[in-house]
Amino acid sequence: MPALYIDPLLDFLDINPEQLLGRLTNGLAQEGFDTTTLTTFSWLREIAELQTAFRGLLVLLPSAAQWTILFEYVLPIVGQRVDCVLLAEDVIYAIEYKGGSSATARSALQQAQEYALNLVDFHEASRHRTAIPIAVGAFRTSIPLDITSEHQGAAISPGELPDTIFRSQSTWGGKCPFIQAGEWNQSRYFPVPTIVQAASAIYRDHNVKELARSRAGTDNLETTQLAVTNLVLDARLRGVKKLLVITGVPGAGKTLAGLNAVQLLAHELDLDVEQASFLSGNGPLVAVIQEALRRSIGSRTRGAARSVRSRVREVHRFVRDSYGSSVAPADRLIVFDEAQRAWTAAKNLKKFGRDVSEPEMVLEIMGRHKGWAVIVALVGGGQEIHGGEAGLAAWGDAIVKHTDWEVITSPEAVLGGPSVAGSRLFREGCAEVPRLKREASLHLAISKRSFETDITAAWVNAVLDGRADEANTLASRGLPICVTRDIQAARSWLRAKAKGNRRAGLIASSGAARLRADGVETPTFNFLGGIDYVKWFLEPAGDHRSSNQLEIALSEFEMQGLEIDVAGLLWGGDLVFPGGQVVARSLRGRQWCAVVGTGDPQASADDPRTRIQNKYRVLLTRFRKGMVIFVPLGSADDLTRAPLDFDGVYDYLLRCGVRPLT
């Protein structure tokens, strides 16, 4: 959305502040926003102080007269409005103005940093540009410009602005072609929010098509959403039951599509909130999303907590509470996230004394409805990390027994494509399913999580399969991952990248049993009993419970389905690469023992070797902006930390195209 005001800097210096104020207030009114007396006063003061500051800038840098200034530039969807943007030849200044003296320099600068980073990451005309954040206000203590980092910026008084911009321009200006202001103002903005941000936005009634765009434009996430909507509406119209199977590569937006389906269809079908639910067996994911939604709609909103809990729920509890009854559940539509992780009959027997698989239970529960019902199964692959997960084929086994259900599935699920790690919906020799339809739009092929690259999933698969040359070729296309043997260097890199509201955090395999020697507690459930992982994901930097403190490493169990902007992966001794071979291990007593697997993709959930590989498949795909991998040096005096093992890991990662951290 264009700015409310745009002009050459010289024209801005000549405009009457009252006239500009009228343009700003009228612009907001046309967008449906009212301005307060406080807003009006703040704008007048901002205009006057910036006019004075920029007159001083022209004395230092006369060519700045031709620069372009914009007021109230909107970053769509994420709900951000930049107070002032200065387009200075080839440099972008994101200026956050704070009237009065209530804001701290640090919080104001953090806000400006977030604007600058969002422009560089998601604003098409700002890609590969330099964006410098500057907070301007009457701060008790200023934060001077740091010329070693373009994204560090400064928090200064209006009087310090001319010299700060002059120094910034001397350092970073003149390196790229000039920005065309008109094109920049009209440029497309493609936000790629975190799953937490997306869930909150969806709950505030934003549509997925506004949230899930890539830099190249819209892709098939919107197409998938439209297909799901039409298929559900058709089921309701004809009074039939449907199982929709959606596949996708890690980070492609399956969870996002599922959350949006629940919210959107609840409105379109005029359902009560209890009649459309997002279900997941991933406890941490459910807990984090529930808390994020509760915060986004306000804890004081009447019924907020109940509404969130009814819309986003834990699947095993839903099955446990609903199975064995003859009454149909309130839900006509359920979205089952990571449906391939549904429990086997053996696990259900152990947990609840019911010798039946979870897919069969879900089909039986939803099949009680008279008329229509829809199950949307979101299916990934290669991320089975728990024992007792039934796998994709369990849904095929169950649907063969429930022939009244129509099955509309991605071709990947039938053919056993790479996104499902070779698993298939129907086993070989399975009888023909009469009501089966393949629908290409139910496959999500583009990863959105790592928005700096589209090769992360393929690269990770090549690394974990021992295909180093292929991984190296993929990495040459742009891999935002580096490696170091120094954990303090890794922490410094993470802190430098975690500007604005970006999150950094340490992650490690639950089998990385000897990280304690490097000063990090092993991320096991026993240790994490005292850690609130919801706050690890949601609390801001400066809170000792936040991921940004870089004190606590979460494991694949807490990270699965979630993500952080920059991740520090601490490599353990449970996956090593002697001679380029992939060797999974477990620590037994004082020595590591190789774990042998079956190699059967249909049995991967109960294959111990595959589960170890999948731990790293999960962890290596948790970052959005970038990742640093820490490989310990080990110790010659400790057999559980043999230097030769870790040297092999480091050398193998280099062969796979990971660049050393400098």
Secondary structure, 3 states (H helix, E strand, C coil): CCCCEEEEHHHHHHCCHHHHHHHHHHHHHHCCCCCCHHHHHHHHHHHHHHHHHHHHHHHHCHHHHHCEEEEEEEECCCCEEEEEEEEECCEEEEEEEECCCCCCHHHHHHHHHHHHHHHHHHEHHHCCCEEEEEEEECCCCCECCCCCCCCCCEEECHHHHHHHHHHHHHHHCCCCCCCCHHHHHCCCECCCCCHHHHHHHHHCCCCHHHHCCECCECCHHHHHHHHHHHHHHHHHHHCCEEEEEEEECCCCCHHHHHHHHHHHHHHHCCCCHHHEEEEECCHHHHHHHHHHHHHHHCCCCCCHHHHHHHHEEEHHHHHHHHCCCCCCCCCCEEEEECHHHCECHHHHHHHHCCCCCHHHHHHHHHCCCCCCEEEEEEECCCCCCCCCECCCHHHHHHHHHCCCEEEEECHHHHHCCHHHCCCCCCCCCCCCCCCEEECHHHEECCCCCCCCCCCHHHHHHHHHCCCHHHHHHHHCCCCCEEEECCHHHHHHHHHHHCCCCCCEEEEECCCCCCHHHHCCCCCCHHHHCCCCHHHHHHCCCCCCCCHHHCCCEECHHHHCCCCEEEEEEECCCCEECHHHCCEEEEEECCEEEECCCCCCHHHHHHCHHHHHHHHHHHHCCCEEEEEEEECCCCCCCCHHHCHHHHHHHHHHHHHCCCEECC
